Amino acid sequence: MRLKQSITKLKNSISRRSKFMRVLMWMLFVLATIALAVLVIECFRFAGTMTDRGLAFRFGRIVALVGLNVLLTAAVAVVLLLVIWVRTSKSLPELKGWHLEMPESEFCSADAVEGFSLDDYLAQEQRVFDELDSFIDHRWESEVNGAFSRYRRDSVCYPETVVDRNWNRTRVLEAENPIGGALLIHGLSDSPYSLREIGLRLHREGYTVVWLRMPGHGTCPCALANVEWPDWTAAVEVAARGLKQKLPAGLPLVLAGYSNGGALAMNYALAAIADSSLPKMAAILLFSPMIGINPLARLFRIHHTVALISRTVKALWTSVDAEVDPFKYSSWPTNASIQAWDMTQEVERQLALLEKQGRLSEVPPVLAMQSVVDSTVRVPKLISSVFERLQNNSNELFLFDIDRFDQIANLFNLSFEDHVFPNLEKEDLPYQLTILRNAKSDSRKVALESRVGGQSFEEVLELEWPEGIVSLSHIAIPFSASDRLYGNRAATTNTGINFGSISLRGESSALLLSDALFVRCRYNPFYELMENRMIHWLNNAVKLDGNATADLQSS
């Protein structure tokens, strides 16, 4: 059933429930206040009354009252949270067609029956985009206001015309004489465009590359509001098998994941150890991997309950912004946070299981590129769950520090240091650590500080922090300064919209755009260095991987 039909039923059935919740909250508040007053009175009476009842009886009464107060206070807090959530949701902008409808042909895990191939996935994806085109040309046409919209064909934001192709879709780029295969998995709310440059470099190196569009992405935000994480894992398995079939026998496979795609990459690599039917990976590349996120994401599990007690389906959304980015959703459904949390927990479950079985040594080599400042993922979790756990000297964690130039040092929030750097201070790390940081405190010139085992090395580079960029961000890692959409406008030939250099001034509430669009760093000024480092590491890692070497010899 379409979401829009569900919304109509929801509105028809819950019109009286929000009033009931307000009454319930006030009743609980009054009861909690009375219980607190009784507790205070009981404490004063403890020493001088009911002495004939005994100490145990009097003490038991106080314990019971304390418990009652805790329960009532918790109930008030929960109901208050729901009321605040409902009121906040109602303040969101009105939902559009792309928030309420989605292509019905979207892939789900149930579609991945035996024999379902990558070609079948691509054919199904074509039907998805045919449906999307129909929405754009008919049902949504009247809902597009203004020149900037990814759902308006003559807009500078329209995905078909922004760059060389529609990078919202899966792409397969075969090498003439392949040295291996690379499967690239984008992040949450993103599209294959986010790993476009990295995939093109891998192709130039000789890899056959598959940029996989994950279910629920690249079409409309409503699709992300209805997808589940098993749909993603099923799609990755289909793509991995399809990629292997496109290569001569024995060539190594590489898995690259960005953000949530990093969690999916780790999940697949771990699952392939336990499931011999899945193609094995020779190496894993991670970019801002979503290995750990804020546990508060679990609270969003009650979003359907909140919708049931409210008058609006907007309770199912954390933010509703103008859809102007051609390759990334601007609006955020709460379901996205729920599925991301479940995905990270699945990775943790598999890591714990392999650790218990003593099989972590079978995990392929891992390279992670990560900013030390990241508001989306928990960097310490990446260190403790992956790099400290795997105990593999061929793994490398590459961190981008902040610009610590003295003249602006007092402007930084350095609270992240207490959580990140203590994890890196061990004398003998079980992996290679590389940090890009200022060569000196009075200079923006950068250096690479590397630690391998108990040895340290430093290399001063002919690179420096660009003025105006104080740190990278979660979203910046895989984009170069010359990226047409997210790069530095001065370094591109783009004459259309550019999100890396967009600058507007006014009150934040005046725009249907997030403040982060103007503040958050969207490109990596050290991208070329990172890309070259990635290729160098990959060449060594594939040679070091025993499974890949054995496969090559057997072929």
VEXDREN-2710 file (C-alpha; in Angstrom, 1 decimal):
% VEXDREN-2710
k/r/px/py/pz
1/MET/0.0/0.0/0.0
2/ARG/1.3/3.4/-0.9
3/LEU/2.4/5.7/1.9
4/LYS/-0.1/8.3/0.9
5/GLN/-3.0/6.0/1.4
6/SER/-1.6/5.0/4.8
7/ILE/-1.3/8.7/5.7
8/THR/-5.0/9.2/4.9
9/LYS/-6.0/6.4/7.2
10/LEU/-3.7/7.6/9.9
11/LYS/-5.2/11.1/9.9
12/ASN/-8.7/9.7/9.9
13/SER/-8.1/7.4/12.9
14/ILE/-6.0/9.6/15.3
15/SER/-7.8/13.0/15.4
16/ARG/-8.8/12.4/19.1
17/ARG/-5.5/10.9/20.3
18/SER/-3.4/14.0/20.6
19/LYS/-6.0/15.5/23.0
20/PHE/-5.9/12.3/25.0
21/MET/-2.1/12.5/25.3
22/ARG/-2.2/16.1/26.5
23/VAL/-4.8/15.1/29.2
24/LEU/-2.7/12.0/30.1
25/MET/0.4/14.1/30.5
26/TRP/-1.2/16.6/32.9
27/MET/-2.8/13.7/34.9
28/LEU/0.7/12.0/35.2
29/PHE/2.2/15.4/36.1
30/VAL/-0.3/15.9/38.9
31/LEU/0.1/12.3/40.2
32/ALA/3.9/12.7/40.2
33/THR/3.6/16.0/42.1
34/ILE/1.3/14.4/44.7
35/ALA/3.6/11.4/45.0
36/LEU/6.6/13.6/45.5
37/ALA/4.7/15.6/48.2
38/VAL/3.7/12.4/50.0
39/LEU/7.3/11.2/49.9
40/VAL/8.6/14.4/51.5
41/ILE/5.9/14.1/54.2
42/GLU/6.8/10.5/54.8
43/CYS/10.5/11.3/55.2
44/PHE/9.6/13.9/57.9
45/ARG/7.3/11.4/59.6
46/PHE/9.9/8.6/59.4
47/ALA/11.5/9.3/62.8
48/GLY/8.5/10.3/64.9
49/THR/5.4/8.3/63.8
50/MET/4.4/4.7/63.4
51/THR/7.1/3.6/65.7
52/ASP/4.9/0.6/66.7
53/ARG/5.1/-0.6/63.1
54/GLY/8.8/-1.2/63.2
55/LEU/11.8/0.2/61.3
56/ALA/11.4/-2.3/58.4
57/PHE/7.8/-1.3/57.7
58/ARG/8.6/2.4/57.7
59/PHE/11.6/2.0/55.5
60/GLY/9.6/-0.1/53.1
61/ARG/7.0/2.6/52.7
62/ILE/9.7/5.1/51.7
63/VAL/11.3/2.7/49.2
64/ALA/7.8/2.1/47.7
65/LEU/7.2/5.8/47.4
66/VAL/10.6/6.4/45.9
67/GLY/9.8/3.7/43.3
68/LEU/6.4/5.3/42.6
69/ASN/8.0/8.7/42.1
70/VAL/10.6/7.3/39.7
71/LEU/7.9/5.6/37.6
72/LEU/5.6/8.6/37.5
73/THR/8.5/11.0/36.7
74/ALA/9.7/8.7/33.9
75/ALA/6.1/8.5/32.6
76/VAL/5.9/12.3/32.6
77/ALA/9.3/12.6/30.9
78/VAL/8.2/10.1/28.1
79/VAL/4.9/11.8/27.5
80/LEU/6.6/15.2/27.5
81/LEU/9.1/13.9/25.0
82/LEU/6.3/12.8/22.8
83/VAL/4.5/16.1/23.0
84/ILE/7.7/18.0/22.2
85/TRP/8.4/15.7/19.3
86/VAL/4.8/16.2/17.9
87/ARG/5.0/20.0/18.3
88/THR/8.5/20.0/16.6
89/SER/7.2/17.8/13.8
90/LYS/4.2/20.1/13.2
91/SER/6.5/23.0/12.7
92/LEU/8.3/21.3/9.8
93/PRO/7.5/22.6/6.3
94/GLU/4.6/20.9/4.4
95/LEU/5.4/17.5/2.8
96/LYS/5.6/17.3/-1.0
97/GLY/4.8/14.4/-3.3
98/TRP/8.4/13.1/-3.1
99/HIS/8.0/12.8/0.7
100/LEU/4.7/10.9/0.3
101/GLU/5.1/8.7/-2.7
102/MET/7.8/6.4/-4.1
103/PRO/8.3/4.0/-7.0
104/GLU/6.7/0.7/-6.2
105/SER/9.2/-1.3/-8.2
106/GLU/12.1/-0.6/-5.7
107/PHE/14.2/-3.6/-4.9
108/CYS/13.8/-5.3/-1.5
109/SER/15.5/-8.3/0.1
110/ALA/12.6/-10.6/-0.9
111/ASP/13.4/-10.0/-4.6
112/ALA/16.8/-11.6/-4.2
113/VAL/15.7/-15.1/-4.9
114/GLU/18.1/-17.8/-6.2
115/GLY/19.3/-16.8/-9.6
116/PHE/18.6/-13.1/-9.2
117/SER/21.5/-11.4/-11.0
118/LEU/23.1/-8.0/-11.2
119/ASP/21.5/-7.7/-14.7
120/ASP/18.1/-8.4/-13.0
121/TYR/18.9/-5.7/-10.4
122/LEU/19.7/-3.2/-13.2
123/ALA/16.5/-4.1/-15.1
124/GLN/14.4/-3.6/-11.9
125/GLU/16.2/-0.3/-11.3
126/GLN/15.2/0.9/-14.8
127/ARG/11.5/0.3/-13.8
128/VAL/12.1/2.3/-10.7
129/PHE/13.4/5.3/-12.6
130/ASP/10.6/4.9/-15.2
131/GLU/8.1/5.3/-12.3
132/LEU/10.1/8.3/-11.0
133/ASP/9.9/10.0/-14.4
134/SER/6.2/9.5/-14.4
135/PHE/5.9/11.2/-11.0
136/ILE/8.1/14.1/-12.1
137/ASP/6.2/14.7/-15.4
138/HIS/2.7/14.3/-13.9
139/ARG/1.8/14.1/-10.2
140/TRP/4.7/16.2/-8.8
141/GLU/4.9/18.8/-11.6
142/SER/2.5/21.2/-9.8
143/GLU/4.3/20.8/-6.5
144/VAL/7.7/22.2/-7.7
145/ASN/8.0/25.8/-6.8
146/GLY/10.9/27.9/-8.2
147/ALA/13.9/27.1/-10.4
148/PHE/15.9/25.0/-8.0
149/SER/14.6/21.5/-7.6
150/ARG/16.0/18.0/-8.5
151/TYR/12.4/17.2/-9.6
152/ARG/12.2/19.9/-12.3
153/ARG/13.6/19.0/-15.7
154/ASP/14.8/22.5/-16.6
155/SER/16.4/23.1/-13.3
156/VAL/20.2/23.4/-12.8
157/CYS/19.6/20.7/-10.1
158/TYR/18.1/18.1/-12.4
159/PRO/20.3/15.0/-12.1
160/GLU/20.2/14.0/-15.8
161/THR/21.9/17.2/-16.9
162/VAL/24.2/18.3/-14.0
163/VAL/27.2/16.1/-15.0
164/ASP/28.0/13.5/-17.6
165/ARG/25.2/11.1/-16.6
166/ASN/22.6/10.5/-13.9
167/TRP/24.8/9.4/-11.0
168/ASN/21.8/8.4/-9.0
169/ARG/21.9/5.1/-10.8
170/THR/24.0/2.0/-10.6
171/ARG/26.9/2.1/-13.0
172/VAL/29.1/-0.7/-14.3
173/LEU/32.4/0.3/-15.9
174/GLU/34.4/-2.7/-17.2
175/ALA/38.2/-2.6/-17.7
176/GLU/39.6/-3.8/-20.9
177/ASN/42.3/-5.9/-19.2
178/PRO/41.1/-6.0/-15.6
179/ILE/43.5/-6.5/-12.7
180/GLY/40.5/-6.9/-10.3
181/GLY/37.0/-5.7/-9.5
182/ALA/35.9/-2.9/-7.2
183/LEU/32.4/-2.7/-5.7
184/LEU/31.6/0.8/-4.4
185/ILE/28.8/1.5/-1.8
186/HIS/27.6/5.0/-1.2
187/GLY/26.3/6.5/2.1
188/LEU/22.9/7.1/3.7
189/SER/20.7/9.5/1.6
190/ASP/23.5/9.7/-1.0
191/SER/24.0/8.2/-4.4
192/PRO/26.8/6.5/-6.4
193/TYR/28.0/10.1/-7.2
194/SER/29.7/10.3/-3.8
195/LEU/32.3/7.7/-4.9
196/ARG/32.4/8.8/-8.5
197/GLU/36.0/10.1/-8.5
198/ILE/37.4/7.2/-6.4
199/GLY/35.7/4.7/-8.8
200/LEU/37.1/6.4/-11.9
201/ARG/40.6/6.3/-10.4
202/LEU/40.2/2.6/-9.6
203/HIS/39.1/2.1/-13.2
204/ARG/42.1/3.9/-14.5
205/GLU/44.3/1.6/-12.4
206/GLY/42.7/-1.4/-14.2
207/TYR/39.7/-2.4/-12.0
208/THR/36.3/-3.2/-13.3
209/VAL/34.1/-1.0/-11.2
210/VAL/30.5/-1.3/-10.0
211/TRP/28.9/1.8/-8.4
212/LEU/25.9/0.3/-6.7
213/ARG/22.8/2.4/-6.0
214/MET/21.4/1.2/-2.7
215/PRO/17.6/0.6/-2.4
216/GLY/15.8/3.7/-1.2
217/HIS/18.3/6.1/-2.7
218/GLY/18.7/8.2/-5.8
219/THR/14.9/8.6/-6.3
220/CYS/12.9/10.4/-3.6
221/PRO/13.1/10.7/0.2
222/CYS/9.9/8.7/0.7
223/ALA/11.9/5.7/-0.5
224/LEU/14.4/6.1/2.3
225/ALA/11.5/6.4/4.7
226/ASN/10.4/2.8/3.8
227/VAL/13.6/0.9/3.2
228/GLU/15.1/-1.6/5.6
229/TRP/18.7/-2.5/6.1
230/PRO/18.3/-6.2/4.9
231/ASP/17.4/-4.6/1.5
232/TRP/20.8/-3.0/1.4
233/THR/22.7/-6.2/2.4
234/ALA/20.8/-8.2/-0.2
235/ALA/21.7/-5.7/-2.9
236/VAL/25.4/-5.8/-2.0
237/GLU/25.4/-9.6/-2.2
238/VAL/23.8/-9.5/-5.6
239/ALA/26.3/-6.9/-6.8
240/ALA/29.3/-8.8/-5.4
241/ARG/28.3/-12.0/-7.3
242/GLY/27.6/-10.0/-10.4
243/LEU/31.0/-8.3/-10.3
244/LYS/32.8/-11.6/-9.8
245/GLN/31.1/-13.0/-12.9
246/LYS/32.4/-10.1/-15.0
247/LEU/36.0/-10.9/-14.2
248/PRO/38.4/-13.7/-15.2
249/ALA/38.7/-16.4/-12.5
250/GLY/41.0/-15.6/-9.7
251/LEU/41.2/-11.8/-9.9
252/PRO/40.9/-10.1/-6.5
253/LEU/37.8/-8.2/-5.5
254/VAL/37.9/-4.9/-3.5
255/LEU/35.1/-3.4/-1.5
256/ALA/34.8/0.4/-0.9
257/GLY/32.3/2.0/1.3
258/TYR/31.5/5.6/2.3
259/SER/29.6/6.4/5.5
260/ASN/26.8/3.9/5.8
261/GLY/28.4/2.2/2.9
262/GLY/31.4/1.6/5.1
263/ALA/29.2/-0.3/7.5
264/LEU/27.7/-2.3/4.6
265/ALA/31.2/-3.0/3.3
266/MET/32.3/-4.4/6.7
267/ASN/29.1/-6.3/7.1
268/TYR/29.6/-8.0/3.7
269/ALA/33.2/-8.9/4.3
270/LEU/32.4/-10.4/7.7
271/ALA/29.4/-12.3/6.3
272/ALA/31.6/-13.7/3.4
273/ILE/33.9/-15.3/6.0
274/ALA/31.0/-17.3/7.4
275/ASP/29.2/-17.9/4.1
276/SER/31.3/-19.7/1.5
277/SER/28.8/-18.9/-1.2
278/LEU/29.7/-15.2/-1.1
279/PRO/32.7/-14.0/-3.1
280/LYS/35.6/-13.1/-0.8
281/MET/37.1/-9.7/-0.7
282/ALA/40.9/-9.0/-0.9
283/ALA/40.8/-5.6/0.7
284/ILE/38.4/-3.0/2.1
285/LEU/38.5/0.7/1.6
286/LEU/36.5/2.8/4.1
287/PHE/35.7/6.6/3.9
288/SER/34.1/8.2/7.0
289/PRO/32.7/4.7/7.8
290/MET/29.6/4.5/9.9
291/ILE/30.8/1.9/12.3
292/GLY/29.4/3.6/15.4
293/ILE/26.7/6.3/15.7
294/ASN/25.0/8.1/18.5
295/PRO/22.9/5.5/20.6
296/LEU/20.1/8.1/20.7
297/ALA/19.2/6.9/17.2
298/ARG/17.4/4.0/18.9
299/LEU/14.8/6.5/20.2
300/PHE/13.5/6.9/16.7
301/ARG/12.0/3.5/16.9
302/ILE/8.9/5.0/18.4
303/HIS/8.4/7.3/15.4
304/HIS/5.3/5.3/14.3
305/THR/3.9/5.6/17.8
306/VAL/4.5/9.4/17.7
307/ALA/2.7/9.5/14.3
308/LEU/-0.2/7.6/15.8
309/ILE/-0.7/10.1/18.6
310/SER/-0.2/13.2/16.4
311/ARG/-2.3/14.8/13.7
312/THR/0.5/14.8/11.1
313/VAL/2.7/12.3/9.3
314/LYS/5.5/14.8/9.6
315/ALA/6.3/13.1/12.9
316/LEU/8.0/10.5/10.7
317/TRP/10.6/13.1/9.6
318/THR/13.5/14.6/11.4
319/SER/13.9/17.4/8.8
320/VAL/12.1/18.5/5.7
321/ASP/14.3/20.7/3.4
322/ALA/14.1/21.8/-0.2
323/GLU/15.3/19.0/-2.5
324/VAL/18.0/21.0/-4.4
325/ASP/20.9/18.5/-4.3
326/PRO/20.7/16.3/-7.4
327/PHE/22.5/13.4/-5.8
328/LYS/21.7/13.6/-2.1
329/TYR/18.4/13.9/-0.2
330/SER/18.1/17.1/1.8
331/SER/15.1/15.8/3.8
332/TRP/15.8/13.2/6.5
333/PRO/13.2/10.5/7.5
334/THR/13.6/9.1/11.0
335/ASN/13.6/5.6/9.5
336/ALA/17.1/6.4/8.1
337/SER/18.5/6.8/11.6
338/ILE/16.8/3.6/12.7
339/GLN/18.2/1.5/9.8
340/ALA/21.7/3.0/10.3
341/TRP/21.7/2.1/13.9
342/ASP/20.5/-1.5/13.2
343/MET/23.2/-1.7/10.5
344/THR/26.0/-0.8/13.0
345/GLN/24.6/-3.3/15.5
346/GLU/24.7/-6.0/12.9
347/VAL/28.4/-5.2/12.2
348/GLU/29.1/-5.3/15.9
349/ARG/27.3/-8.6/16.2
350/GLN/29.3/-10.2/13.4
351/LEU/32.6/-8.9/14.8
352/ALA/31.8/-10.3/18.2
353/LEU/30.8/-13.7/16.7
354/LEU/34.0/-14.0/14.6
355/GLU/36.1/-12.9/17.6
356/LYS/34.5/-15.6/19.7
357/GLN/35.2/-18.1/17.0
358/GLY/38.8/-16.9/16.7
359/ARG/38.4/-16.0/13.0
360/LEU/39.1/-12.3/13.0
361/SER/42.4/-13.0/11.3
362/GLU/40.4/-13.9/8.2
363/VAL/39.1/-10.4/7.8
364/PRO/40.7/-8.8/4.7
365/PRO/43.0/-5.8/5.1
366/VAL/41.3/-2.5/5.9
367/LEU/42.2/1.1/5.1
368/ALA/40.0/3.8/6.6
369/MET/40.1/7.6/5.7
370/GLN/38.5/9.6/8.5
371/SER/38.3/13.2/9.9
372/VAL/39.1/13.4/13.6
373/VAL/36.1/15.8/13.8
374/ASP/32.9/14.0/12.7
375/SER/29.4/14.9/13.8
376/THR/27.8/11.9/12.2
377/VAL/29.9/8.9/13.3
378/ARG/31.8/8.1/16.5
379/VAL/35.5/8.0/15.6
380/PRO/36.5/6.2/18.9
381/LYS/34.2/3.3/17.9
382/LEU/35.9/2.9/14.6
383/ILE/39.2/2.6/16.4
384/SER/38.1/0.2/19.2
385/SER/35.7/-2.0/17.2
386/VAL/37.7/-2.4/14.0
387/PHE/41.4/-1.5/14.2
388/GLU/42.2/-2.5/17.8
389/ARG/40.1/-5.6/17.4
390/LEU/41.5/-7.0/14.1
391/GLN/45.1/-6.9/15.2
392/ASN/46.4/-6.7/11.7
393/ASN/49.6/-4.8/10.8
394/SER/48.5/-4.4/7.2
395/ASN/45.5/-2.3/8.3
396/GLU/45.9/1.5/8.2
397/LEU/43.9/4.2/9.9
398/PHE/44.4/7.6/8.1
399/LEU/43.2/10.5/10.1
400/PHE/42.8/14.2/9.0
401/ASP/43.5/16.4/12.0
402/ILE/42.1/20.0/12.3
403/ASP/44.1/23.1/11.3
404/ARG/46.0/24.0/14.5
405/PHE/47.4/27.2/13.2
406/ASP/48.1/29.3/16.3
407/GLN/46.2/32.4/15.2
408/ILE/42.9/30.6/15.1
409/ALA/43.5/27.8/17.7
410/ASN/41.4/29.5/20.4
411/LEU/38.3/29.3/18.1
412/PHE/38.2/25.5/18.2
413/ASN/36.0/23.1/20.2
414/LEU/38.6/20.6/21.2
415/SER/36.3/18.3/23.2
416/PHE/36.8/15.5/20.6
417/GLU/40.5/15.1/21.6
418/ASP/39.5/13.5/24.9
419/HIS/37.6/10.8/23.1
420/VAL/39.8/10.2/20.0
421/PHE/43.5/10.6/20.9
422/PRO/43.7/8.5/24.1
423/ASN/42.9/5.5/21.8
424/LEU/46.0/6.3/19.7
425/GLU/48.6/6.7/22.5
426/LYS/49.6/3.0/22.9
427/GLU/53.2/2.4/22.3
428/ASP/52.7/-0.6/20.0
429/LEU/49.6/-0.2/17.9
430/PRO/48.3/-3.3/16.1
431/TYR/47.8/-1.4/12.9
432/GLN/49.5/1.5/11.0
433/LEU/48.3/5.0/12.1
434/THR/48.8/8.0/9.9
435/ILE/47.7/11.5/10.9
436/LEU/47.8/14.5/8.6
437/ARG/48.4/17.5/10.8
438/ASN/50.2/20.9/10.9
439/ALA/54.0/20.6/10.5
440/LYS/54.4/23.4/13.0
441/SER/51.9/25.3/15.2
442/ASP/52.8/28.6/13.5
443/SER/52.3/27.3/10.0
444/ARG/49.5/26.0/7.8
445/LYS/51.9/23.6/6.1
446/VAL/51.0/20.0/6.8
447/ALA/53.0/16.8/7.6
448/LEU/52.2/13.1/7.7
449/GLU/53.0/11.5/11.0
450/SER/53.0/7.7/10.8
451/ARG/53.4/5.0/13.4
452/VAL/54.0/1.4/12.5
453/GLY/54.5/-0.9/15.5
454/GLY/56.8/1.0/17.9
455/GLN/58.3/3.2/15.2
456/SER/57.3/6.7/14.2
457/PHE/58.0/8.6/11.0
458/GLU/57.2/12.2/9.9
459/GLU/57.1/13.6/6.4
460/VAL/56.6/17.3/5.8
461/LEU/54.6/17.9/2.6
462/GLU/54.4/20.7/0.1
463/LEU/50.7/21.1/1.0
464/GLU/48.9/23.4/3.5
465/TRP/45.5/24.0/4.9
466/PRO/43.5/26.4/2.6
467/GLU/42.5/29.6/4.3
468/GLY/38.9/29.4/5.5
469/ILE/38.9/25.6/6.0
470/VAL/39.6/24.6/9.7
471/SER/38.7/20.9/9.4
472/LEU/37.3/18.3/7.2
473/SER/33.9/16.8/7.9
474/HIS/32.1/13.5/7.6
475/ILE/30.8/14.3/4.1
476/ALA/34.1/15.9/2.7
477/ILE/36.4/12.9/2.6
478/PRO/35.7/11.5/-0.9
479/PHE/35.2/14.8/-2.8
480/SER/38.1/16.8/-4.4
481/ALA/38.3/20.6/-4.6
482/SER/37.6/20.3/-8.3
483/ASP/34.4/18.4/-7.9
484/ARG/31.7/20.0/-10.0
485/LEU/29.0/20.0/-7.2
486/TYR/30.8/20.0/-3.9
487/GLY/34.3/21.4/-4.7
488/ASN/35.8/24.8/-4.5
489/ARG/34.1/26.9/-7.3
490/ALA/37.5/28.6/-8.1
491/ALA/38.9/25.1/-8.9
492/THR/36.0/24.0/-11.1
493/THR/34.6/24.9/-14.5
494/ASN/31.0/24.6/-13.1
495/THR/28.7/27.4/-14.2
496/GLY/25.6/25.9/-12.4
497/ILE/24.9/25.4/-8.7
498/ASN/27.9/24.6/-6.5
499/PHE/27.3/23.4/-2.9
500/GLY/31.0/23.5/-1.9
501/SER/31.1/27.3/-2.2
502/ILE/27.5/28.4/-1.8
503/SER/27.2/31.5/0.3
504/LEU/23.9/33.2/1.4
505/ARG/23.4/35.7/4.2
506/GLY/20.2/36.1/6.2
507/GLU/18.2/34.7/9.1
508/SER/18.6/30.9/9.2
509/SER/14.8/30.4/9.6
510/ALA/14.2/32.2/6.3
511/LEU/15.5/29.3/4.2
512/LEU/14.3/25.8/3.5
513/LEU/17.9/24.7/3.6
514/SER/20.0/23.4/6.5
515/ASP/22.6/25.7/8.1
516/ALA/25.1/22.9/7.6
517/LEU/24.9/23.5/3.8
518/PHE/26.8/26.8/4.3
519/VAL/29.1/25.9/7.2
520/ARG/30.1/22.2/6.8
521/CYS/33.2/21.5/4.7
522/ARG/32.1/19.6/1.6
523/TYR/35.3/18.8/-0.1
524/ASN/38.7/17.4/0.8
525/PRO/41.6/19.8/0.0
526/PHE/44.0/16.8/0.4
527/TYR/42.0/14.6/-1.9
528/GLU/44.8/13.9/-4.4
529/LEU/47.2/12.9/-1.6
530/MET/44.5/10.6/-0.1
531/GLU/43.7/9.0/-3.5
532/ASN/47.4/8.3/-4.2
533/ARG/47.8/6.9/-0.7
534/MET/44.8/4.7/-1.3
535/ILE/46.2/3.2/-4.5
536/HIS/49.6/2.6/-2.9
537/TRP/48.1/0.8/0.1
538/LEU/45.7/-1.2/-2.1
539/ASN/48.5/-2.5/-4.3
540/ASN/50.4/-3.7/-1.2
541/ALA/47.3/-5.0/0.5
542/VAL/46.1/-7.2/-2.4
543/LYS/49.6/-8.8/-2.6
544/LEU/49.5/-9.4/1.2
545/ASP/46.1/-11.0/1.2
546/GLY/46.6/-14.7/1.3
547/ASN/43.2/-15.6/-0.1
548/ALA/43.7/-13.4/-3.2
549/THR/47.2/-14.8/-3.8
550/ALA/45.9/-18.3/-3.5
551/ASP/43.1/-17.6/-6.0
552/LEU/45.5/-16.0/-8.4
553/GLN/47.9/-19.0/-8.3
554/SER/45.0/-21.5/-8.7
555/SER/43.8/-19.6/-11.8
END
